């Protein structure tokens, strides 16, 4: 396990969003200091952990459904400096 340094924008933020998604809720992970390939790999691990679909694009990992607490706990266990953001 490696501890990741926060991105230039600060700590990793885990938030929930449903705007512009037809009312469907997604969990967003922003601020990961990873390359596109690493981001895709981490996104796959997160989606597998949550048993859900999603995507990784533009530096943001999306996991379908409201999995904020589960995603946050997983990131902290992996050594990332993650924080809850939003409602």
Secondary structure, DSSP 4 states (H G I P E B T S, - for coil): --PPPPBTTBSEEEEEE-TTTTT--EEEEE-----HHHHHHHHHHHHHHHT--EEEETTEEEEESS-HHHHHHHHHHTT--EEE---
